[in-house]
């Protein structure tokens, strides 16, 4: 059974950093893509970053480019999202998701499996 477990959220001041982790079980990363999404109160869920394990391509949304970094530890079946220079507008519940086509994108409708969210709150 494919499962994703996101963790690492919390409360941080603006300018601070957090690292989110997404631990996958029931599958290996080969031929999958893993994406990070976020949903702020009253807003649509949006793609933040993703990595394709088919070819290593990485995508970032414009709003996080230069501040967030996605990485993986295949031995631990874990994908990380390092978030730096956090802003109040980054406040949201963050989700990780898996796409079994392996190519990945920032479109949520391309992802088959979702983990529960981890809440990130950035205070001003």
Backbone bond lengths (Angstrom), bond angles and torsions (degrees), N, CA, C in turn:
res aa  C-N    CA-C-N  psi(-1)  N-CA   C-N-CA  omega(-1)  CA-C   N-CA-C  phi
1 X - - - 1.464 - - 1.523 109.21 -
2 X 1.307 116.11 128.50 1.470 121.01 178.70 1.522 109.23 -74.64
3 X 1.322 114.91 126.64 1.465 120.02 176.82 1.522 108.96 -137.49
4 X 1.322 114.60 145.82 1.451 122.01 177.20 1.516 108.11 -130.06
5 X 1.312 115.32 134.25 1.464 120.77 -177.94 1.525 108.39 -126.68
6 X 1.327 115.76 111.97 1.466 120.68 178.87 1.519 109.86 -96.47
7 X 1.313 115.45 143.97 1.457 120.85 178.79 1.525 109.55 -153.48
8 X 1.327 115.41 171.78 1.456 119.91 174.89 1.511 115.45 107.33
9 X 1.315 116.62 -4.03 1.455 118.66 178.98 1.518 111.89 -69.95
10 X 1.316 115.36 171.39 1.446 120.45 179.52 1.503 111.96 168.78
11 X 1.313 114.87 -168.10 1.457 122.12 178.98 1.521 108.62 -103.63
12 X 1.317 115.84 129.85 1.462 120.44 -178.76 1.523 108.98 -143.49
13 X 1.300 116.35 151.30 1.465 120.04 177.28 1.529 109.90 -79.72
14 X 1.306 115.01 155.73 1.459 120.20 176.53 1.532 109.50 -55.45
15 X 1.322 115.44 137.39 1.450 120.89 -176.51 1.515 113.43 92.72
16 X 1.317 116.51 -11.76 1.450 121.25 -178.62 1.517 113.08 -82.96
17 X 1.333 114.69 -175.36 1.459 121.48 -176.16 1.522 110.99 -132.41
18 X 1.313 115.05 153.31 1.459 123.19 171.88 1.523 107.53 -145.23
19 X 1.326 115.23 153.59 1.454 119.44 172.38 1.522 108.64 -123.89
20 X 1.312 115.17 119.88 1.449 121.61 176.38 1.528 109.27 -92.13
21 X 1.319 115.61 148.76 1.454 121.54 177.27 1.522 109.76 -126.69
22 X 1.304 115.91 141.67 1.465 122.79 175.76 1.520 107.44 -124.73
23 X 1.313 115.68 108.48 1.458 120.80 179.51 1.520 109.06 -96.06
24 X 1.308 116.07 125.65 1.461 122.02 -178.31 1.524 110.13 -103.04
25 X 1.303 115.81 143.39 1.464 121.18 173.92 1.523 108.71 -139.25
26 X 1.316 114.97 155.23 1.458 120.16 179.57 1.516 113.74 88.10
27 X 1.333 116.82 -2.96 1.451 120.46 176.58 1.522 108.16 -161.99
28 X 1.310 115.38 164.44 1.462 120.27 172.86 1.515 108.40 -109.57
29 X 1.324 115.30 162.05 1.451 119.34 -171.60 1.523 114.30 -69.00
30 X 1.329 116.99 -20.41 1.467 118.39 179.53 1.524 110.06 -52.90
31 X 1.320 115.75 131.01 1.460 122.62 176.32 1.533 113.84 69.96
32 X 1.318 116.34 15.80 1.459 120.85 173.88 1.529 109.37 -119.89
33 X 1.304 115.01 164.20 1.454 122.46 166.03 1.517 107.13 -122.53
34 X 1.311 115.68 144.92 1.456 120.97 177.25 1.523 108.38 -118.27
35 X 1.308 115.09 131.00 1.452 119.86 -179.68 1.515 111.77 -122.87
36 X 1.319 114.49 152.64 1.462 121.67 171.53 1.530 107.74 -110.78
37 X 1.312 115.16 133.17 1.450 122.65 178.63 1.520 108.38 -127.90
38 X 1.313 116.00 163.51 1.458 118.80 176.04 1.524 109.34 -144.36
39 X 1.322 113.89 152.75 1.452 119.86 179.17 1.516 108.75 -137.52
40 X 1.311 115.14 115.01 1.457 121.62 176.38 1.519 108.94 -88.02
41 X 1.316 118.46 156.88 1.464 120.97 -179.67 1.516 111.60 -54.88
42 X 1.307 115.57 128.94 1.458 120.84 177.57 1.514 115.35 76.13
43 X 1.322 117.13 6.94 1.470 120.17 -178.05 1.522 110.70 -121.44
44 X 1.331 114.07 163.65 1.459 120.60 176.62 1.531 110.13 -72.25
45 X 1.321 114.61 153.57 1.459 119.16 173.95 1.531 108.38 -71.33
46 X 1.316 115.88 131.00 1.461 120.04 -176.66 1.524 111.44 -124.44
47 X 1.332 114.40 148.99 1.449 119.43 177.16 1.509 111.38 -75.97
48 X 1.324 115.88 138.17 1.454 122.50 -178.84 1.525 110.93 -109.55
49 X 1.326 115.57 -48.99 1.452 120.13 -178.91 1.524 108.95 -161.66
50 X 1.312 115.92 156.22 1.460 119.39 174.31 1.515 109.75 -154.00
51 X 1.317 114.61 159.75 1.458 121.07 176.71 1.520 108.47 -133.18
52 X 1.320 114.99 132.72 1.458 121.02 176.22 1.524 108.83 -93.85
53 X 1.329 115.99 127.34 1.460 119.05 176.65 1.526 111.46 -90.65
54 X 1.333 116.09 2.84 1.465 119.21 170.72 1.521 110.57 -74.53
55 X 1.340 114.32 -45.57 1.459 117.26 -174.85 1.525 113.76 -137.33
56 X 1.336 117.50 5.49 1.455 120.59 176.63 1.510 115.31 81.30
57 X 1.330 117.36 4.47 1.463 119.58 179.73 1.522 110.76 -64.17
58 X 1.313 114.70 139.07 1.463 121.82 179.44 1.514 108.85 -123.04
59 X 1.316 115.64 140.29 1.456 122.25 177.25 1.523 109.70 -124.77
60 X 1.309 115.03 146.85 1.466 122.03 172.45 1.520 108.61 -132.84
61 X 1.312 115.41 146.13 1.458 117.95 171.41 1.531 108.19 -73.46
62 X 1.303 115.72 156.64 1.461 119.72 -179.36 1.521 111.91 -60.55
63 X 1.310 116.24 -31.67 1.465 120.06 -175.18 1.530 113.09 -70.02
64 X 1.330 117.05 -19.36 1.474 119.12 -177.30 1.526 112.85 -118.46
65 X 1.315 116.74 -6.82 1.454 120.33 -177.05 1.522 110.11 -57.50
66 X 1.311 115.99 132.49 1.457 121.14 -179.21 1.518 113.93 89.46
67 X 1.325 117.18 -12.84 1.470 120.63 -179.76 1.524 111.78 -116.45
68 X 1.325 117.25 -32.10 1.458 121.67 -178.00 1.525 109.09 -108.64
69 X 1.335 114.93 146.98 1.463 120.84 177.80 1.522 109.03 -134.82
70 X 1.315 116.09 127.91 1.457 121.36 176.22 1.521 108.57 -98.32
71 X 1.323 115.96 140.47 1.458 120.64 179.03 1.519 108.06 -151.33
72 X 1.323 115.23 171.42 1.462 118.28 -179.01 1.512 110.73 -142.68
73 X 1.313 114.38 154.37 1.460 123.03 171.31 1.519 105.33 -124.30
74 X 1.318 115.99 96.79 1.460 119.21 -174.02 1.521 112.13 -63.75
75 X 1.304 117.36 -31.38 1.467 120.41 179.36 1.525 111.33 -64.01
76 X 1.326 115.19 -29.54 1.472 119.94 179.81 1.522 111.42 -100.61
77 X 1.332 116.84 1.42 1.468 121.07 -177.65 1.528 110.67 51.56
78 X 1.307 114.84 45.23 1.468 121.11 -174.21 1.522 110.20 -130.55
79 X 1.317 115.26 137.15 1.459 122.53 172.51 1.518 107.65 -113.85
80 X 1.317 115.78 135.56 1.454 121.63 -177.68 1.524 110.76 -111.48
81 X 1.310 114.86 153.25 1.456 120.81 169.77 1.523 106.90 -128.27
82 X 1.323 115.10 104.27 1.460 120.55 176.74 1.519 107.93 -84.80
83 X 1.303 116.40 123.54 1.460 121.78 -176.95 1.522 109.02 -117.53
84 X 1.314 116.49 121.45 1.458 121.72 -179.28 1.525 109.32 -121.75
85 X 1.326 114.83 163.30 1.457 120.70 179.19 1.532 110.78 48.08
86 X 1.301 114.72 50.69 1.461 119.81 -176.23 1.518 110.98 -66.20
87 X 1.326 114.64 147.07 1.449 122.68 -178.79 1.524 109.08 -121.63
88 X 1.318 117.85 155.74 1.475 119.69 177.75 1.525 112.39 -53.97
89 X 1.311 117.94 -32.21 1.464 120.24 -179.85 1.529 112.84 -72.91
90 X 1.317 117.94 -6.03 1.464 120.88 173.04 1.524 111.85 -83.42
91 X 1.312 116.54 -6.09 1.458 120.77 178.92 1.519 110.09 -60.93
92 X 1.330 116.14 124.57 1.464 121.54 -176.89 1.517 108.77 -178.17
93 X 1.315 114.57 170.92 1.460 120.21 165.93 1.529 106.68 -90.80
94 X 1.306 115.56 127.85 1.463 121.81 -177.44 1.522 109.52 -103.20
95 X 1.325 114.70 134.47 1.452 122.56 -178.52 1.527 109.85 -123.15
96 X 1.329 116.16 146.45 1.459 118.58 167.55 1.526 108.07 -109.45
97 X 1.315 114.42 153.57 1.452 120.86 -175.36 1.522 109.84 -146.99
98 X 1.327 115.66 156.76 1.465 121.39 -179.24 1.520 110.11 -120.96
99 X 1.322 113.94 138.14 1.466 122.27 178.19 1.522 107.28 -116.31
100 X 1.326 117.77 116.54 1.464 119.95 -173.71 1.517 114.13 -81.93
101 X 1.332 117.50 4.12 1.473 118.03 170.62 1.521 109.53 -82.07
102 X 1.330 115.81 -22.15 1.453 120.04 176.50 1.511 115.88 89.32
103 X 1.337 118.07 -9.56 1.459 118.88 -173.82 1.517 112.62 -90.56
104 X 1.308 118.26 -34.95 1.450 121.31 175.10 1.509 114.03 73.62
105 X 1.296 115.11 155.14 1.454 122.92 173.61 1.520 105.63 -168.49
106 X 1.298 116.03 -178.40 1.464 119.79 176.55 1.518 111.47 -98.27
107 X 1.332 115.78 14.56 1.465 120.87 178.10 1.526 109.25 -92.77
108 X 1.275 116.66 121.43 1.467 120.49 -175.02 1.530 112.26 -66.12
109 X 1.355 117.75 -26.46 1.462 118.84 -176.80 1.528 112.38 -75.16
110 X 1.316 117.65 -2.90 1.459 120.09 177.62 1.527 112.28 -93.85
111 X 1.300 117.58 0.20 1.455 121.58 -175.99 1.512 110.84 -105.10
112 X 1.343 114.50 133.52 1.453 120.91 -174.59 1.526 112.82 -91.56
113 X 1.317 115.73 -32.13 1.455 120.38 -171.51 1.524 109.62 -126.73
114 X 1.329 114.63 139.67 1.462 120.92 -176.85 1.515 110.27 -130.86
115 X 1.301 115.02 142.39 1.446 120.17 171.90 1.515 110.18 -92.98
116 X 1.316 115.52 175.22 1.462 118.62 173.45 1.522 107.68 -76.25
117 X 1.274 118.59 162.37 1.458 120.90 -175.88 1.510 113.44 -87.84
118 X 1.309 114.36 163.90 1.462 121.61 171.91 1.527 106.61 -127.11
119 X 1.312 116.35 132.36 1.452 120.12 -171.02 1.521 111.89 -88.21
120 X 1.313 115.21 132.35 1.461 122.17 175.89 1.524 108.07 -117.78
121 X 1.308 115.75 125.15 1.458 121.04 177.60 1.519 108.87 -123.07
122 X 1.319 116.06 123.85 1.462 121.62 -179.83 1.521 107.92 -113.26
123 X 1.302 115.35 117.66 1.468 119.93 -179.09 1.527 110.24 -92.23
124 X 1.316 114.74 148.96 1.472 119.46 -178.30 1.516 111.69 -89.71
